[in-house]
């Protein structure tokens, strides 16, 4: 049996400003730093063999804070853009409320929450999954099948893609799946990566 813990990074400065962030490399806000610390405190007592994070500073910083708090800064950490947030294309940097006024609530909801509708020049969740899942299968799943306990610090949509895969959710179910910032989700998995238990801390 192995444990997989996923954490969405703490609030970023652009989360605070209600802007689409995507691949823009924005750091944590003060609240985001506190959320990362809170995640670390919830994970005290957990032992990890390796951690994975994206190529973006907000996820990396969240991971650094967690590892500092739990006293495991010496574990191997792999950073890869495969775990990046979905690329929001032309929406990156735009205020979400202003975007709703321009395109309408329903269109923005589809861009943000649907499975296969991408914003202009950006990625859909399906596109994001097309890079997250092969990376998970080739790297992280191998570690988990070898009994290692793994921590992933990533993003709302890269983690939604992973949750959809692990929990075998439908396109409709993933539509309403939110990943809160800075709240660890713990999976206990068997050797075939079937979920034995799952919980938010």
N, C-alpha and C positions, 0 to 999 in steps of 0.2 A: 504494500500500500504506500502511496506517496501523497504529498499535499501540494496543491497548486494554489497560490494566493495571488489574486489580481487586485490592483489598486489603480484607479483613475487619479491622475495628478491632481494636486490641490488647485484651487481657483487661480487662474492666470490673470494678468493685468487686463487682458482683452475680454476674459470672461466677465470681469468686474465692469468693464465698459460696454458689455453687451454687444461685442463685435464678433463676427465670424473669424476664427483664427486659422484653422487648417494647418498648413505647413509653415506659416510665419512663426519665427522662433521667438516667442514672447515668454518672459520669465513669470514666476509666481508673484501674486499680489501678497500683501501682508497676511490677509486671511488665508491665502493658499499655503503659506509657510506654516501657519497654525494648523491647518487641516492636515498637512504632511506630518507634523509633530504628533497630532492626535492619532493618525494612522499608525505611526511608530509605537506609540504607547499601547495601542490595542494589540500590537504584534509582539510585545515583550513576552518571552517564553517560547516563541516559535523559533525553530532552527532551520535555516535555509542552507542548501548546498550551492546554489547559484541563483543569480538574478538576471533578468532581461529587461531592457528598456528601449525606448525609441531614440532617434537621432536628435530629438528636440529637448531644449533645456528645461522646460517645465516638468517633463516626465523624469528626466535625469536628476533634477534637483530634489524632486519628491522622493525618489529612491535614495539619494544620498542622505537626506534627513532621516528617513526610516532606518537605514542601516546604521547610522550614527547612534540613534536612540536604542536600537536593540543590540548594539555592540557587535555587529557583524560586518564591519567595513572591509574586512579582508577576504570576503568571498568573491569568486569570479563574477564579473559583470560583463554581459555582452550587450552592446548598443547597435541597433540596426534600424534603418529607415523603413523596413518592412512593417514595423510596429507603429509608425507615425500615424497621427490623426489623419482622417480622410482629407484629401485635397479639395478645398471648397472653391477653387477656380476663381471666377469673376466676383464671387461674394466675399473673398478674403479681405478683411479690413473694414467691411461695411457694418454699420449698425443694424442689428436684427430688426428693431422696430421700424426703422426707415425702409428696410428691405421689404417688410410686410406691407407697408403703405404703398410701395411702388409696384409690387408683384401680386399682392393679395395674400391673406393668411393661409389659404389652402395650398397655394403654390409653394410657399416657403415651408409649410409643414411637410409637403411631399419631398422637397429637396432635403430636408433635415432628417426625416424619419422613414421614408420609404426604402425599400430594399434595392430597387434597380433604376430609380430615376436620379440622374446626376444633375447638380447645378451646372450652369454654363461653364464649360471648360474645366470642370472639376470631376470628382469621383463620386459614384454612388456607393452605398454600403456593399453592394455586390462587387464593385471594383476593389474596394478596400479589402474585402474578404479574399479576393483573388491573390493578394500578396501576403496577408496575415496568415492564412491557413497553410499554404505550402511552407512558409517559414516555421510555423508552429510544428508541423509534421516532421520537418527535416531536422529540427534542432531541439525544441522544448519537449516534444512528445518522447523523443529518444531518452532524454534525461529522466522524465517521469516514469517511463517503462523500466528504467534501471533503478527505480526506487528513490530517486532524488527528490528533495523538497525544493520547489521553485517559487520565486517571487517575480511577478511581472508588474512593472510600473509603466502604464501607457495612457491611452486616451479614450474618450467616450466612445468613438466609433470603431477604433481598432479593437477595443475590448467588447463592444457589441457584436462585432463579427465573430470574435472568439467564443463568446457566450452562446451565440446562435449555433455554432458548430458543436461545442461541448454538450449543450443541453438539448440539441436536436430540435430547435425551435423552428416554427414555420415563418414565412415572410410576414404573416399577419401578427404573429406573436412578437416578433422582433420590433415591429412598428411601435409598440407601446412599452418597450424595454428601456428603462433609463439606468444609467450607471452613475451613481452619485460620486461627487469629487471627494477624494480622501477617505473613503470607507472601504476597508479591506473585505474582499469576498473570498472565503476559504472553501476549496473543494478537496474532498478526500476521494482518491481515485484508485481503482484496482489496476492490475498489470495491463489490462486492455483499455485503460482510460475510461471505463464506465464509472459514472458518478455514484459513490457510496453515500456521500452526504455533501450538502452545500449550505453555507450560512454567511450572512453579513455579520461582521463584528461590531 
